[in-house]
Amino acid sequence: MKKIILFLLLVLFFASCKSTSTAVSKKESKKENRNLVNNLIDKATANIGVRYKAGGTTKSGYDCSGLVFTTFESEDIKLPRSSYDQAKIGKIIKFNDAKKGDLIFFKTNKSKQINHVGLITEVNSNEIKFVHSSTSKGVIISSTKEPYYQNSFVQINRIVE
């Protein structure tokens, strides 16, 4: 009987031990997030050339927040539908700390509130490139070096850590 109890205690002890270190888990989740970010960018940039359509969320036309909404939805990440509400999600990041996959927000055409969003595709020392749907050109990649976006930039939000 003592041997059975000892055996059961040993089984319980080993069953409760962690089999992986947190370093491995962190590494795996960083790799998963990198893959997720790349998938998001691939999904969004696959729409380059699609026309602008107010309220659009399909290949027949996107508005800026519709492109971001649909892109994240493809990875089962639920975002609000408008750029104004999307700007309230995630963590606000400094311009110099931006990464691929972050969302970038603007107040365009002298708007008093955020009314435009893009998905960051590339970050260099003092330039950020982002995919978005513009009213004049549809889905394109633009740069924060362009005066229009330089002058209307508001914030960057990180959704995927």
Secondary structure in CASP SS format (residue, H / E / C, confidence):
PFRMAT SS
TARGET T0000
AUTHOR 0000-0000-0000
METHOD secondary structure of the structure
MODEL  1
M C 1.00
K H 1.00
K H 1.00
I H 1.00
I H 1.00
L H 1.00
F H 1.00
L H 1.00
L H 1.00
L H 1.00
V H 1.00
L H 1.00
F H 1.00
F H 1.00
A H 1.00
S H 1.00
C C 1.00
K C 1.00
S C 1.00
T C 1.00
S C 1.00
T H 1.00
A H 1.00
V H 1.00
S H 1.00
K H 1.00
K H 1.00
E H 1.00
S H 1.00
K H 1.00
K H 1.00
E H 1.00
N H 1.00
R H 1.00
N H 1.00
L H 1.00
V H 1.00
N H 1.00
N H 1.00
L H 1.00
I H 1.00
D H 1.00
K H 1.00
A H 1.00
T H 1.00
A C 1.00
N C 1.00
I C 1.00
G C 1.00
V C 1.00
R C 1.00
Y E 1.00
K C 1.00
A C 1.00
G C 1.00
G C 1.00
T E 1.00
T E 1.00
K C 1.00
S C 1.00
G E 1.00
Y E 1.00
D C 1.00
C H 1.00
S H 1.00
G H 1.00
L H 1.00
V H 1.00
F H 1.00
T H 1.00
T H 1.00
F H 1.00
E H 1.00
S C 1.00
E C 1.00
D C 1.00
I C 1.00
K C 1.00
L C 1.00
P C 1.00
R C 1.00
S C 1.00
S H 1.00
Y H 1.00
D H 1.00
Q H 1.00
A C 1.00
K C 1.00
I C 1.00
G C 1.00
K E 1.00
I E 1.00
I E 1.00
K C 1.00
F H 1.00
N H 1.00
D H 1.00
A C 1.00
K C 1.00
K C 1.00
G C 1.00
D C 1.00
L E 1.00
I E 1.00
F E 1.00
F E 1.00
K C 1.00
T C 1.00
N C 1.00
K C 1.00
S C 1.00
K C 1.00
Q C 1.00
I C 1.00
N C 1.00
H E 1.00
V E 1.00
G E 1.00
L E 1.00
I E 1.00
T E 1.00
E E 1.00
V E 1.00
N C 1.00
S C 1.00
N C 1.00
E C 1.00
I E 1.00
K E 1.00
F E 1.00
V E 1.00
H E 1.00
S E 1.00
S E 1.00
T C 1.00
S C 1.00
K C 1.00
G E 1.00
V E 1.00
I E 1.00
I E 1.00
S E 1.00
S E 1.00
T C 1.00
K C 1.00
E C 1.00
P H 1.00
Y H 1.00
Y H 1.00
Q H 1.00
N H 1.00
S H 1.00
F E 1.00
V E 1.00
Q E 1.00
I E 1.00
N E 1.00
R E 1.00
I C 1.00
V C 1.00
E C 1.00
END
